[in-house]
Amino acid sequence: MSTDLDKLHAILQNATSEIEGAQNFHDLNNLKSHFIGKKSELNDFMKILGSLPPQEKPAFGKKINDVKVAIENLLQIAEVRINSSIYEQTLKSAMFDHSMPGRTFAKGSLHPITIIQQKIEDVLIDMGFQVTDGPDVEDEFHNFDALNTPKDHPARNLADTFYVENDVLLRTQTSTVQVRVMENYKPPIKIISPGRCYRNDKFDATHSPVFHQVEGLVVDEGISFRDLHDTINDFVKRMFGDDCRSRFRPHFFPFTEPSAEVDISCFACGGKGCPTCKNSGWIEIAGAGMVDPNVFDILGIDKEKYTGFAFGFGIDRMTMLILHVPDIRMLYDNLVVTE
């Protein structure tokens, strides 16, 4: 009996030493199986317990149980110790090292269309224009009727215009903002209206169903075609440099009369001819003209007292020309385009 008690004491001492030295949960699980598992030496003592006289069983059984409980407590203490060690190591690895170099973050940038639009706005604001805005979703009156566009005009067809329902549509031009300004404000008027426009065009190298325009409008007493010419020429020189020239070619627009398309001397070759200007020396940048008196009649402006002019630039096209972008689809891809 005393020999068995000595063995129990030796098991506890051995367990204490090895469990206190365990460094991870793998070692701890092996020790748990070794000291109190089904095949452990301590479990073998249960067989000895069965062979003892009845009067000795309670005391010996208590000794076995005391050793088992002591080993279980040692295992729990070791588990807490290992968990704490893992937590401390995690904290140390996550600590911020002030001596380490900082992370480099890539800088964001404005979209090329936004860059050119802001440059156009800056030039025209400096020339005395005010920036105005209007809704992208319009009605036929503001998009067509008030701009002297006949009911049978091809631009009203579904093939050209995105209709939402009945006479509600996505605006095809920012001239709609000019209409709203003339509806609500008396002359003198000197505004520009940059923004998105929508037309039912196939998306290819030179066309997009969503594009950007900036329209200009001036209405006052005594406004002439010479004022339009001088305004465009002044804009061209401020935008592209003093050496850039402009020219007007006769054209037709429903809401201006007379109307013209505006070309500028190629800023890439100085008018000598190159791929940018298709070797012509000139680049088309705008449509312009004197406001048709019928538009004034529709909007209640005295056409005998006031005259005016309007012009419109394609911002996407100007962006492509200035930044040498060969395909308009590149402006809507996730690509970097720089000056």
N, C-alpha and C positions, 0 to 999 in steps of 0.2 A: 504494500500500500504506500509506504513512504517513498519507494522507488518511483512509483507512478506520479506521485506529487512532485518529485524532483524533476521528472520529465516535463510535467505541465509548466513548472517554473522556467525550465530551460526554453520551452517553446515560446513563452511570453517574452523572455529576454531577447531571444533571437528575432522575434517579430518586431519588437520595439526598435532594435538596431536597424533592421533592413527597411522598415516602413519610414522611419525618420530620414533615411538616406535616399528615398525615392525622389526622382527629379521630374517625372512626368506621369500622365495618367496611364500610359501603357505599362510602365513598371508597377504602378500601384494596383492595377487590375490583376497582374500576374501574382503579386504578393497576396492579394485577397483570396485568389483561388488556391494558392499554396498553403495559407495558414488556416482558412476557415471554410474552404470548399468541400465538396462531397468526398474528394479523394485526399483530403488533408490528414495530417497526423493527428490533429485534434479530433477529427471525426472518428478516428480509429478508437479513441478512448471511450466512445459510446458502446463499443462492443465489450470493452473491459467492464463498463458499468453494469452490463447485463449479467455478468458472471459473479458479481460480488454478493455477499450475504445481504439480506434485506436491511439489516440495521446499519450497514455501511453506505448503502446507495445514496441516501439523501445528502450526506456530507460530501461524498465524492462528486455527485452530480452537480452540487453547488460550485465546487472548485472548477469543474470543466466549464460551467456556464460563466463563472467570473472571468476566466481566461478569455473566453470567446467575446464577452462584452468589452473587455479591456482592449482586445485586438480591433474590434469594430470601432471603438472610440479613437484608437490610433489612426485607423484608416480615414475617419471623418476629419480629424485634425490635419492629416496630410493632404486631403483633398482641398481643404480651405487654403492651405499653404501654397499648393501648386496653382490654384486659381488666382491667388493674389500675385504670384510671381508672373503668371501670364499677363495679367492686367498691367503690372508695372512695365513689363517689356513692351506692351502695346503702346502705353503712354510715351515711353522713351522714343520709340520709333516714329511716333506721330508728332513729337515736339518740333516746334518751329526753330530752325537753325538760322539765327540772324546773320551768320557769316556766309550763308549760301547766296548765290546771285539770284535776283528775282526772275520770275517767269516773263517771257516776252510775249506780248499779245499783239496780234496783227491789228493795224488801224483800219477802221471803217472808212468809207469814202462815199461821196455823192455819186448818184448814177450819172452817166454822161449826158443824158437828156436833161436832167435837172441842172447840171452845170451850165449847159448852153442856154436853157430857159432863163436861169438867173442872170446870165450875162446880157441876154436880150432885154430883160426887164430893167436891169440897171441902166443900160444905155437909154431906153425910152423914158424911164423915170427922170433921168437927168435932162431929157429934152422937154420935160413938163407934163408928161402923161401920168394919169392915175391908174392903178391896177384895180380891176373889177373882176367879179366872179359870178357864176350862175350855175344852175342845175344841169347835171348831165342828162337827166330824163326830161324831155321837153314835149310840147304839143306841136301840131302842124302849123298853127298860127305863127308861133315864134320862130320855128325852124324854116318854114317855107312861105306862108301867106304874107307875113309882114315884110319879107325880103323880096317881094315882087316875083315869086316863083310860080309860074302857071300850074294849074291843076294837072295838066297832062305832061308836066316836065318829067323826064326819065329818072331824075334824082328821087322822086317820090315813090318809085317802084320798090317792091320787096327785094328785088335783085340788087338794089343799091343801099337801102335803108333798113335798119333794124327796128321793127315796130314791136312795141310791148303789147298794146291792145288798141283797137280803133284808131284814134288820131294821136295816141301817145307813143313816143319813139325815143331812141337814144340819139342825141343831137349829132348831126353830121358836120357841124361847123360851130366855132365859137362866136359867129356873128349873132347867134341868138342872144348873147349877153348885150350886144349893142342895141338890139331891139328893146330889151327890158330897160336899159338905161334911158333910151329916148322916150319910152312910155312914162317913166317916172320922174325924169328931170328935164328942166328947160335948158336950152342952150344958154351960154356956151358950154360945150362938151368936149373933153379931150381925154379919152380913156384907151386903155388896152385891156384885152381879156384873154389871158393865156389859159390853156386847159386841154383836157382829153376830148377827142372826138371819135365817132364810131361810124364806119361804113362797111357794107357787106362786100369787102374785097378779099380775094384769096391771099393767104399769107405766103408771100414769096420774097425774093431778094429785094424788091423795091416797094412792096405794098404790105400793109398790116391792117387788120380790121379795127385795131385801136391805135390811134396816133395822136400827136400833139400839135396844136396850132397856137399862134398868138395873133389876135386881130386888133387893129387899131381903128379908132373913129375920132374924127374932129368935126364938130358942127358949130358954126358961128356966122356972123354977118361978114360977107365979102370973101369967103373962102374960095380959092380958085385952084385950077389944076396945077398952076405954078407952085402953090403952097404944098400940094401933094408931092410934086417932083423934088422940091427943096428938102422936104421932110425925109423922103426916102434916101436922097443923096447924102444928107447929113448922117442918117442912121448908118448907111453903108460905110462911110469913112470912119465913124466912131467904132463900128463893130469889126471892120476888116483892115483899117489903116487908111491913111491919107491918099495912098496911090491907087486905091480901089475906085473904079468908076461904075456908074449905073446907066442903064438904058431902058426905055419903055417901048414895048411892042403892042400894037392894037390887039384887043381881045374882047370877049363878051362875058359878062356876068349879069344875072338877072337884076341884082340890086344896085349896080353902079352903071352910070352912063355919063361920059364915055368910060370905057374900061381898058385896062392894060395889064400885061404881064411884065414883070420887072426882072431884068438880068443884071448881073454884076460881072465885072472883069475878073477872070479866074485869079484867086488869091494864091493858088499853088504855083502858077507859071507866069503871073503878071500879064495874062492875055496873049501869050505867045502860042499856046496850044499844048495840051498835055492830056494824059488819060483821065484826070479829074474832070476836065471840061469837055472831054471827048474831042479834043483837038480843035474846038471851035473858038477858044479864048474867052467864052462867056458861060455863065452858070445862072440858070433860072432860080430865083429865090422867093418870089412873091407874086400875088395877084393884087390889083389895086384899081381904084377909080373914084369918080365923083358919085356921091350918094344920089341914086335915082329919085327925082321929085315924087314919083309914085309912093316911095317908101315914106317920105315925109307926110304925104296925104293920109296914108294908112295909120300913121302914128300921131296925127294931129299936130304936126309941126308946120309952121307957116313957110311954105316953099318960096314965097315971094320975098321973104325977109332973110331966110337962112339958106346957106349952102353948106356942103360938107364933103369930106372924102373919107374913104376907108381903105385899109390894106390888110393883108394876111400873110404871115410867114409860116411855113411848115417847119416846126422845131426838129422833128426827127430827121428830115432831109438836111437841114442845116448842120445838125450834129454829125451826120454821116460825112458831109463834105469837109467840115472843119477838122474832124478827128480821123479822116480817111478810113471810115468803116465801109467795107465793100458790100455788106449784106445787112439789111435792116433787122433781120432775125437775130443777128449778133447782139443787138441792143436789148433783147428780151431773153437771152441766154445767160447762164451763170458764168460770164466771162469778165475779165478785167480789161477795160479799154481806157487808156490814158492818153493825155495830150503829148 
